Amino acid sequence: MTIPEKESQIITEFAMFDDWIDKYNYLIELGKTLNVIEEQYKTDQYLITGCQSKVWLHASIREGKVVFTGDSDAIITKGIVSLLIQVLSDQTPDEIIQAKLEFIDKIGLQEHLSPTRSNGLSAMIKQMKLYATVFKMKRGN
């Protein structure tokens, strides 16, 4: 599934909820399904700087596609990490680098986050794109 297809699916899922209490609850549920990072990667090296909560993010490359795992010590943030991984994992480095991630604005996520969580979201996206850039450079593409 492409990034735009995944984004469209998330937009549809969030449209089912009338208010942000339900959407936050959905984010919490998504966090529970997160492909959690292995304990060996829950170190300072994999911590995202700029997040109020602790967020760990790891990336590997398999068959030319980036695979992300992550975790957070905060339940809503864990849901946000899960959303980003759902969209960006199993994509090529170029697809990740070029992703506009318009679903964030379309579901109203950015405007319903505190300033510190919003900064954390930006930091997570930046780190995921940085991983993709490093993988692209290593492959010489």
N, C-alpha and C positions, 0 to 999 in steps of 0.2 A: 504494500500500500504506500502511495506517495505521501509526502508531507502535506500537500493541499487536501488530499483525501482524508488524512487523519485529522487535520484541522476542522474540516467540514463535519466529520463525525462528532467531534467534541462540541462544536457549536450547536449541533442538533441535540446532543445529550443535555447541555446546559439550558437549552430553550425549554426543556420539559419542566423546569422549576420556575415557580412564580416569584419567589423572593430570595434574597441573599442568604437567609438562614438555611434554607434548603440547599442552596448551592455550596455553602460552606460545609454542610453535612456530607454532600456528595464528594467534595474535595477530601474530607476526612476518610471516607470510604475508599477513595482512590489510593490514598496513602497506605491503606492496609493491604493493597494488592501490589505495592511497589516491589520490584525485583531488587531486594535489599543488597547493598554492597557487602562484600566479604569483610569480616572483622580485620583482616590484615590491611585493608584500605581505610579503616576508620582512624586515621592518623592526621596530624596537622598538615602533612603534605597534600592531603586530598580535601582539606577544609576549604570551603568557598569563603573568601574574605569579602566583607561587605554585607553579610547576612547577620541579622540580629540573633537568629537561632544558629545552632550548629548544623551545617549542611556539608555532607561529604559526597563527592562525586568522583567516579572512576570511569575511565573509558578504555576500551580495547578495540582492536580492529580485527574483524573476521571476514574473510572472503571479500575484502574491499569495502566493507561496511562498518561503521562505528557502532559499537554496542556500549550503552551506558548503564551503570548501576549507581544507586545513590541511597542516601538515608538522611534523616533529620531527627533532631530531638524534640521538634515541635510538630504537632499533628496536622495543622493546616499547611505548614511549610512542607511537610512530607507529601501532602497531596499535590502541592504545586510542583515539587520535584517529580512526582509520578506523572503529572501531565506533560511536563517537558520531555521526560524520557519516553513516554508513549509516542510523542510526535517525532522526536529526533533520533531515537535509537533505530538501528538497522537501516540507516541511510548512508549514502556515500559522503565523504568529506565535503565535496562540492555542494551537494544538496543541502547539507547542514549550514555551510558558510553562507549560501544564498537564501536560506529560509527567512521569510519576512515575519513569520509567526503572528499573522494578523488575527488569529483566533483569540489572542490575549485581549485585544481591544473589543473584538466582536462579542465576547461573552461578558465584558465589563470587568474583567479580573483586576486590571491595573487600578481602576478607579475605586475599587472596593478593598484595596489593601492599604494598610498604614504606610506612611512614608518609609519606614525602615524595612517593611516587608517588600515594598515596591523596589527599593534599592537592592534588596536581596534577590528578587526575581531578575533584575537586570544583571546582577553579578553572576547568577547561575547561567543565564543565556550566554553572557560573554565567555564564561569558562567553557561551556559546551562548544561554542564556535572556535575557541582557542584550541581545544583538543582536536577538532576537525582540521584546523589549519596545520597543526603539527603533523598529523597523520598524512595530510596531503603533501607537505614538504618532504617528509621521510620517503614518500613513494616517488618523489621527483615529478609530480604532475603539475 
